[in-house]
Amino acid sequence: QVLEQALADIGIGVEVTPLSSTEARPAWRTGGHHAMVAPIIGQAEPSQTLALSYLGVDNPAEPPGELAEMAGEGLRLPIGSDERRRAYQEIGAWLAENPVHVPIVQFSTVVVSGPDVVGTDNLLPLDIANLEFRGVGIASP
């Protein structure tokens, strides 16, 4: 209801159909709904984010040809190179001008711990909002 009202306030009429997490993605992927409210989890490598969220099954329509072409060109560039970084920056700028998905909420991952927790300075981000906690523990008294 909150989302429906927020969109109505800016002139967009929608009817939100609540689905469980096990129902939502399959319904979205088969074209069962016009839109889906779900996270786009950024991956460690931009090509993975594009493949999962923009070029693959979580984009229920054929991806724009220009986006697919730019993604393919970026993928062929050497990992870690300035050329690859610039290519993905250009893709980001293109997506800002030609949105495939419309973000409605942004969140940040924050880890807060007490002084007796050790190992948090070496957390490995697997992707956004997904951290590797092996090696984190409680200090001996």
Secondary structure per residue as TSV (DSSP state, phi and psi in degrees):
chain	resnum	aa	ss	phi	psi
A	1	Q	-	360.0	-37.6
A	2	V	H	-64.3	-44.7
A	3	L	H	-64.6	-44.8
A	4	E	H	-56.6	-44.5
A	5	Q	H	-67.9	-42.6
A	6	A	H	-61.1	-41.8
A	7	L	H	-71.5	-37.5
A	8	A	H	-61.2	-36.1
A	9	D	H	-61.5	-24.4
A	10	I	T	-108.1	16.2
A	11	G	T	88.1	16.5
A	12	I	-	-110.8	114.5
A	13	G	-	-90.4	122.6
A	14	V	-	-136.7	157.3
A	15	E	-	-122.1	115.2
A	16	V	-	-87.5	129.7
A	17	T	-	-107.6	106.0
A	18	P	-	-65.5	131.9
A	19	L	-	-131.9	151.4
A	20	S	-	-69.7	163.8
A	21	S	H	-62.7	-26.2
A	22	T	H	-79.9	-19.2
A	23	E	H	-96.1	-31.8
A	24	A	H	-62.8	-54.8
A	25	R	H	-65.3	-43.2
A	26	P	H	-60.6	-39.3
A	27	A	H	-65.1	-40.9
A	28	W	H	-63.8	-45.5
A	29	R	H	-68.8	-22.8
A	30	T	T	-95.9	4.7
A	31	G	T	80.6	21.2
A	32	G	-	-71.7	-14.3
A	33	H	S	-143.6	157.2
A	34	H	S	-77.1	-22.5
A	35	A	-	-153.5	163.6
A	36	M	-	-142.4	136.0
A	37	V	-	-95.7	110.5
A	38	A	-	-159.7	159.9
A	39	P	-	-75.7	144.9
A	40	I	-	-105.5	107.9
A	41	I	-	-89.4	114.3
A	42	G	-	-65.4	134.5
A	43	Q	B	-92.1	168.1
A	44	A	S	-62.8	-32.4
A	45	E	S	-114.8	126.7
A	46	P	H	-53.9	-32.8
A	47	S	H	-62.4	-32.2
A	48	Q	H	-69.7	-40.3
A	49	T	H	-62.0	-45.4
A	50	L	I	-61.3	-45.6
A	51	A	I	-62.7	-40.8
A	52	L	I	-78.6	-44.9
A	53	S	I	-102.2	-24.3
A	54	Y	I	-115.2	-31.3
A	55	L	S	-109.7	-11.4
A	56	G	S	-109.3	-149.2
A	57	V	T	-69.1	-17.8
A	58	D	T	-84.8	-1.7
A	59	N	S	-108.8	103.8
A	60	P	-	-71.8	-8.5
A	61	A	S	-110.1	168.3
A	62	E	-	-61.8	128.1
A	63	P	-	-64.8	148.3
A	64	P	-	-55.1	135.1
A	65	G	H	-56.8	-40.9
A	66	E	H	-63.2	-39.9
A	67	L	H	-64.8	-46.0
A	68	A	H	-61.4	-39.4
A	69	E	H	-66.2	-45.8
A	70	M	H	-62.8	-40.0
A	71	A	H	-64.1	-41.7
A	72	G	H	-63.2	-41.1
A	73	E	H	-65.0	-42.7
A	74	G	H	-63.7	-38.5
A	75	L	H	-63.6	-31.1
A	76	R	H	-78.8	-12.7
A	77	L	S	-79.4	152.5
A	78	P	-	-62.4	133.4
A	79	I	T	-60.3	134.4
A	80	G	T	86.2	-4.5
A	81	S	-	-81.2	155.3
A	82	D	H	-61.9	-35.5
A	83	E	H	-62.5	-42.3
A	84	R	H	-67.8	-41.7
A	85	R	H	-59.3	-46.5
A	86	R	H	-63.9	-38.6
A	87	A	H	-61.6	-43.4
A	88	Y	H	-73.8	-28.3
A	89	Q	H	-65.9	-39.6
A	90	E	H	-65.1	-39.2
A	91	I	H	-63.6	-43.6
A	92	G	H	-59.0	-43.3
A	93	A	H	-64.8	-40.1
A	94	W	H	-62.6	-43.3
A	95	L	H	-65.6	-32.4
A	96	A	H	-65.8	-34.9
A	97	E	H	-86.7	-22.5
A	98	N	S	-132.3	68.6
A	99	P	-	-61.7	131.6
A	100	V	S	-93.2	-39.7
A	101	H	S	-121.7	149.9
A	102	V	-	-112.9	110.3
A	103	P	-	-69.6	136.3
A	104	I	-	-115.8	-16.0
A	105	V	-	-144.9	142.0
A	106	Q	-	-122.0	138.0
A	107	F	-	-131.6	160.0
A	108	S	-	-124.0	148.8
A	109	T	-	-92.7	124.2
A	110	V	-	-128.2	132.7
A	111	V	-	-110.6	121.6
A	112	V	-	-117.0	132.2
A	113	S	-	-142.2	158.5
A	114	G	-	-78.1	169.3
A	115	P	T	-66.8	-17.2
A	116	D	T	-89.6	-0.7
A	117	V	E	-87.8	130.6
A	118	V	E	-119.1	155.0
A	119	G	S	92.8	-1.2
A	120	T	G	-75.0	-17.5
A	121	D	G	-73.3	-10.9
A	122	N	G	-118.0	26.2
A	123	L	-	-61.9	134.9
A	124	L	E	-97.8	116.3
A	125	P	E	-76.8	115.5
A	126	L	E	-76.3	-40.5
A	127	D	E	-164.3	-180.0
A	128	I	T	-61.7	132.5
A	129	A	T	70.9	13.9
A	130	N	E	-136.8	99.2
A	131	L	E	-108.7	149.0
A	132	E	E	-90.4	113.0
A	133	F	-	-97.8	1.8
A	134	R	T	-62.5	133.6
A	135	G	T	99.5	-8.3
A	136	V	-	-92.3	137.2
A	137	G	E	-158.6	-171.7
A	138	I	E	-104.7	133.7
A	139	A	-	-65.7	147.2
A	140	S	-	-66.2	143.7
A	141	P	-	-69.4	360.0
